[in-house]
């Protein structure tokens, strides 16, 4: 019986957690979602600026100045020549006291340049 007294008691079973939580996975997901949110905000801001420009079409002189300032943000290699042509056409609406409304061809070119139908 001395030998039985020397034995240590058996401890109860311990629950094993099989789910290993890795913080780096959470960090990657948060960074990914942050990048998506930044791009969405930028996209919405660009759309808002384009619509604001189009709302100025009823005032040709103000539109010509604002478009000249802001249009370079939307420039890429595909529409570079179109922008140059639009700016030449809009120069007729600048520096004059009174101007006529913007002609339909120029309006179509502007909408095409901005990517709005």
Secondary structure by P-SEA (a helix, b strand, c coil): ccccccccccccbbbbbcbbbbaaaaaaaaaaaaaaaaaaaaaaaaaaaaaaaaaacccaaaaaaaaaacccccccccaaaaaaaaaaaacccccccccccccaaaaaaaaaaaccc
